[in-house]
Amino acid sequence: MRKNVVRRTAELRIESSVGPKLLNLIVNLLIVIRQARFFYQERLLASRENGVRGIFMAKSIPKVIGLVGGIASGKSSAADVLVELGAVKIDADAIGHELLTRATVIRQVSIALGPKIVDQESNPPVIDRQKLAGMVFSTDPAAKQNLKKLEAILHPQIHAESIRRLRRLTESEEPPLAVVLDAPLLIEANWAPTCDWILYLDASYESRVSRANKRGWTEQHFRDRESAQYPLEVKRKAATHVIPSENEQEMRAELKSLWEQISSSSQTSPDPS
């Protein structure tokens, strides 16, 4: 009660000193400033979620870096280097693997691709990943349709979870300078507009096949997997930067140079507060 009396007394003093018209003008101005601040904050987040690039950029908003390239071109290695330099990685592949362990997703996949895709002997039942790979990454004519069905289930959920993580990072007290989107199908899944930079990791076919062989892949398996993605030229054209990834030292040097640009721009950006 006493606080209300004190506050009202203060308001009366202000009103008597500046006049009711001027006071009303000040109050309206404060309301406009408050609304503008909320609008600004919402647009900062909406610009990420809606894929609007370069609008309302500020020092506190991380630069979003997408990685593209052929299979085994060094995208994961590039992401690791950027994390070493200070970025935070959102791993779409890991999110996808986690989703495939959820009962609701397992049910969706089994309905789309058939119950045989589920290992019923496991407790609880899980997706048989070897069978899944055979159904979506083979030369079988039905493989492309199966892949589309799988992507229709996973891509929206992976994207939604990635945006949630990006939003949390953006809203954190100390946002990172950059967030790396490590998504194997970044262009195909239409994630490109979310990114400020898209780095194309450039390695020769021979180098990439050699790396895939170390994963236990045959060259035919490599070709089957790559044929399910967009052509390399499409990915290269979508990129803002081309990073040579034939050897790690050269790639690391290029990424370090880019990181210095990010650090420099963050120090010279105006503070929006």
C-alpha positions as CSV (number, residue, x, y, z in Angstrom):
1,M,0.0,0.0,0.0
2,R,2.8,2.4,1.0
3,K,4.7,1.6,-2.2
4,N,1.6,2.5,-4.3
5,V,1.2,5.8,-2.4
6,V,4.9,6.7,-3.0
7,R,4.7,5.7,-6.7
8,R,1.6,7.8,-7.2
9,T,3.2,10.8,-5.3
10,A,6.2,10.5,-7.7
11,E,3.9,10.4,-10.7
12,L,2.0,13.6,-9.5
13,R,5.3,15.4,-9.0
14,I,6.5,14.5,-12.5
15,E,3.1,15.5,-14.0
16,S,3.2,18.8,-12.2
17,S,6.7,19.6,-13.3
18,V,6.4,18.7,-17.0
19,G,2.7,19.1,-17.6
20,P,0.1,16.5,-18.6
21,K,0.6,16.9,-22.4
22,L,4.3,16.4,-22.2
23,L,4.0,13.5,-19.8
24,N,1.6,11.8,-22.1
25,L,4.0,12.3,-25.0
26,I,6.9,10.8,-22.9
27,V,4.8,7.8,-21.9
28,N,3.7,7.1,-25.5
29,L,7.3,7.4,-26.6
30,L,8.4,4.9,-24.0
31,I,5.7,2.5,-25.2
32,V,6.9,2.8,-28.8
33,I,10.5,2.2,-27.8
34,R,9.5,-0.9,-25.8
35,Q,7.4,-2.3,-28.7
36,A,10.3,-1.6,-31.2
37,R,12.7,-3.5,-28.9
38,F,10.4,-6.5,-28.8
39,F,9.8,-6.3,-32.6
40,Y,13.6,-6.2,-33.2
41,Q,14.2,-9.2,-31.0
42,E,11.5,-11.2,-32.7
43,R,12.8,-10.4,-36.1
44,L,16.3,-11.4,-35.2
45,L,15.0,-14.9,-34.4
46,A,12.4,-15.0,-37.1
47,S,15.1,-14.1,-39.7
48,R,16.9,-17.4,-38.7
49,E,13.8,-19.5,-38.6
50,N,12.3,-18.2,-41.9
51,G,15.6,-18.4,-43.7
52,V,16.1,-14.7,-44.2
53,R,19.8,-14.0,-44.5
54,G,21.6,-10.9,-43.6
55,I,18.7,-8.9,-42.0
56,F,19.0,-7.4,-38.6
57,M,22.5,-8.8,-38.1
58,A,24.1,-7.8,-34.9
59,K,27.2,-8.6,-32.8
60,S,25.1,-10.9,-30.5
61,I,23.8,-13.0,-33.3
62,P,26.1,-15.9,-34.3
63,K,27.1,-16.3,-38.0
64,V,25.5,-19.5,-39.3
65,I,27.9,-21.5,-41.5
66,G,26.7,-24.4,-43.6
67,L,29.0,-27.1,-45.0
68,V,28.4,-28.8,-48.4
69,G,30.4,-31.0,-50.7
70,G,30.6,-34.5,-52.0
71,I,30.6,-37.6,-49.8
72,A,33.9,-37.9,-47.8
73,S,34.9,-34.4,-48.9
74,G,35.9,-33.4,-45.4
75,K,32.8,-31.7,-44.1
76,S,33.0,-33.3,-40.6
77,S,36.7,-32.5,-40.4
78,A,36.0,-28.9,-41.3
79,A,33.3,-28.7,-38.7
80,D,35.7,-30.0,-36.1
81,V,38.3,-27.4,-37.0
82,L,35.7,-24.6,-36.7
83,V,34.7,-26.0,-33.3
84,E,38.3,-25.9,-32.2
85,L,38.4,-22.2,-33.3
86,G,35.3,-21.4,-31.2
87,A,32.2,-22.3,-33.2
88,V,29.4,-24.5,-31.9
89,K,28.3,-27.4,-34.1
90,I,24.7,-28.5,-34.8
91,D,25.1,-32.1,-36.2
92,A,22.0,-32.9,-38.3
93,D,23.3,-36.4,-38.9
94,A,23.5,-37.1,-35.2
95,I,20.0,-35.6,-34.7
96,G,18.7,-37.9,-37.5
97,H,20.2,-41.0,-35.8
98,E,18.7,-40.0,-32.5
99,L,15.3,-39.5,-34.1
100,L,15.5,-43.1,-35.5
101,T,15.5,-44.4,-31.9
102,R,12.2,-42.7,-31.0
103,A,9.2,-45.0,-31.0
104,T,7.0,-42.5,-32.9
105,V,9.6,-42.2,-35.7
106,I,10.2,-46.0,-35.8
107,R,6.4,-46.4,-36.3
108,Q,6.3,-43.8,-39.1
109,V,9.3,-45.4,-40.9
110,S,7.8,-48.9,-40.6
111,I,4.5,-47.7,-42.0
112,A,6.3,-46.0,-44.9
113,L,8.9,-48.7,-45.7
114,G,7.4,-51.9,-44.3
115,P,7.6,-53.7,-40.9
116,K,10.7,-55.7,-42.0
117,I,12.8,-52.5,-41.5
118,V,12.3,-52.9,-37.8
119,D,14.5,-55.4,-35.8
120,Q,11.7,-57.0,-33.7
121,E,14.2,-59.1,-31.8
122,S,15.7,-56.0,-30.2
123,N,14.0,-54.8,-26.9
124,P,12.8,-52.2,-27.5
125,P,12.4,-52.6,-31.3
126,V,14.9,-50.5,-33.4
127,I,15.4,-49.7,-37.0
128,D,17.7,-52.1,-38.7
129,R,20.2,-49.5,-40.2
130,Q,21.8,-52.0,-42.6
131,K,18.4,-52.9,-44.1
132,L,17.5,-49.2,-44.2
133,A,20.7,-48.3,-46.1
134,G,20.0,-51.1,-48.5
135,M,16.5,-49.9,-49.2
136,V,17.3,-46.2,-49.8
137,F,20.9,-46.2,-51.2
138,S,20.9,-49.1,-53.7
139,T,20.5,-49.3,-57.5
140,D,17.0,-50.8,-57.0
141,P,14.5,-48.6,-58.9
142,A,12.4,-48.4,-55.7
143,A,15.3,-47.0,-53.7
144,K,14.7,-43.3,-54.8
145,Q,11.1,-43.5,-53.7
146,N,12.0,-45.1,-50.4
147,L,14.6,-42.3,-49.8
148,K,11.9,-39.7,-50.5
149,K,9.6,-41.3,-48.0
150,L,12.4,-41.4,-45.4
151,E,13.4,-37.8,-46.0
152,A,9.7,-36.7,-45.8
153,I,9.7,-38.2,-42.2
154,L,13.1,-37.1,-41.0
155,H,13.9,-33.8,-42.7
156,P,11.2,-31.6,-41.1
157,Q,11.9,-33.0,-37.6
158,I,15.7,-32.6,-38.0
159,H,15.2,-29.0,-39.3
160,A,12.8,-28.2,-36.4
161,E,15.3,-29.5,-33.8
162,S,18.2,-27.7,-35.4
163,I,16.3,-24.4,-35.4
164,R,15.4,-25.0,-31.7
165,R,19.1,-25.5,-30.9
166,L,20.1,-22.4,-33.0
167,R,17.5,-20.4,-31.2
168,R,18.8,-21.5,-27.8
169,L,22.3,-20.5,-28.8
170,T,21.1,-17.1,-30.1
171,E,19.3,-16.4,-26.9
172,S,22.1,-17.5,-24.6
173,E,23.9,-14.9,-22.4
174,E,27.1,-15.4,-24.4
175,P,26.3,-16.6,-27.9
176,P,29.1,-18.1,-29.9
177,L,30.7,-16.2,-32.8
178,A,29.5,-18.8,-35.2
179,V,27.3,-21.9,-35.4
180,V,28.2,-24.7,-37.9
181,L,25.3,-26.5,-39.6
182,D,26.8,-29.9,-40.4
183,A,24.0,-31.3,-42.5
184,P,24.7,-33.9,-45.3
185,L,21.8,-32.7,-47.4
186,L,21.9,-29.0,-46.6
187,I,21.0,-27.9,-50.2
188,E,18.6,-30.7,-50.9
189,A,16.7,-30.1,-47.6
190,N,16.5,-26.3,-48.4
191,W,18.5,-25.2,-45.4
192,A,20.7,-22.9,-47.4
193,P,18.7,-19.7,-46.7
194,T,19.3,-20.2,-43.0
195,C,23.1,-19.8,-43.5
196,D,25.1,-16.6,-43.8
197,W,28.0,-18.5,-45.3
198,I,28.0,-21.8,-47.2
199,L,31.4,-23.5,-47.5
200,Y,32.0,-26.0,-50.3
201,L,34.6,-28.6,-49.3
202,D,36.6,-29.3,-52.5
203,A,38.4,-32.7,-52.8
204,S,39.0,-34.9,-55.8
205,Y,37.0,-37.9,-56.6
206,E,40.0,-40.2,-56.0
207,S,40.6,-38.7,-52.5
208,R,37.0,-39.0,-51.6
209,V,36.7,-42.7,-52.7
210,S,39.9,-43.4,-50.8
211,R,38.4,-41.9,-47.6
212,A,35.1,-43.8,-48.2
213,N,37.1,-47.1,-48.5
214,K,38.5,-46.4,-45.1
215,R,34.9,-46.4,-43.8
216,G,34.4,-49.8,-45.3
217,W,32.5,-48.7,-48.4
218,T,33.0,-50.1,-51.8
219,E,33.3,-47.7,-54.7
220,Q,29.9,-48.9,-56.0
221,H,28.3,-48.1,-52.6
222,F,30.0,-44.7,-52.7
223,R,28.5,-44.0,-56.1
224,D,25.1,-45.1,-55.0
225,R,25.1,-42.8,-52.1
226,E,26.4,-39.9,-54.0
227,S,23.9,-40.4,-56.9
228,A,21.1,-39.8,-54.3
229,Q,22.4,-36.3,-53.7
230,Y,22.5,-33.1,-55.8
231,P,25.3,-32.9,-58.4
232,L,28.5,-31.4,-57.0
233,E,28.3,-28.4,-59.4
234,V,24.9,-27.4,-57.9
235,K,26.4,-27.5,-54.4
236,R,29.4,-25.5,-55.6
237,K,27.2,-22.8,-57.1
238,A,25.2,-22.5,-53.9
239,A,28.4,-21.9,-51.9
240,T,29.7,-18.5,-50.8
241,H,33.3,-19.9,-50.3
242,V,35.2,-22.9,-51.8
243,I,37.6,-24.5,-49.3
244,P,40.2,-26.9,-50.7
245,S,40.1,-30.1,-48.6
246,E,42.5,-32.3,-50.4
247,N,44.8,-32.1,-47.4
248,E,44.0,-31.1,-43.8
249,Q,46.7,-28.5,-43.4
250,E,45.5,-26.4,-46.4
251,M,41.9,-26.7,-45.3
252,R,42.8,-25.7,-41.7
253,A,44.6,-22.6,-43.0
254,E,41.7,-21.5,-45.1
255,L,39.2,-22.0,-42.2
256,K,41.4,-20.1,-39.8
257,S,41.5,-17.2,-42.3
258,L,37.7,-17.2,-42.5
259,W,37.5,-17.4,-38.7
260,E,39.7,-14.3,-38.4
261,Q,37.2,-12.5,-40.6
262,I,34.3,-13.5,-38.4
263,S,36.2,-12.4,-35.3
264,S,37.1,-9.1,-36.9
265,S,33.6,-8.3,-38.0
266,S,32.2,-9.1,-34.6
267,Q,34.5,-6.6,-33.0
268,T,33.5,-3.8,-35.4
269,S,29.8,-4.5,-35.5
270,P,27.6,-1.9,-33.8
271,D,26.1,-2.9,-30.5
272,P,22.2,-2.9,-31.0
273,S,21.5,-2.3,-27.3
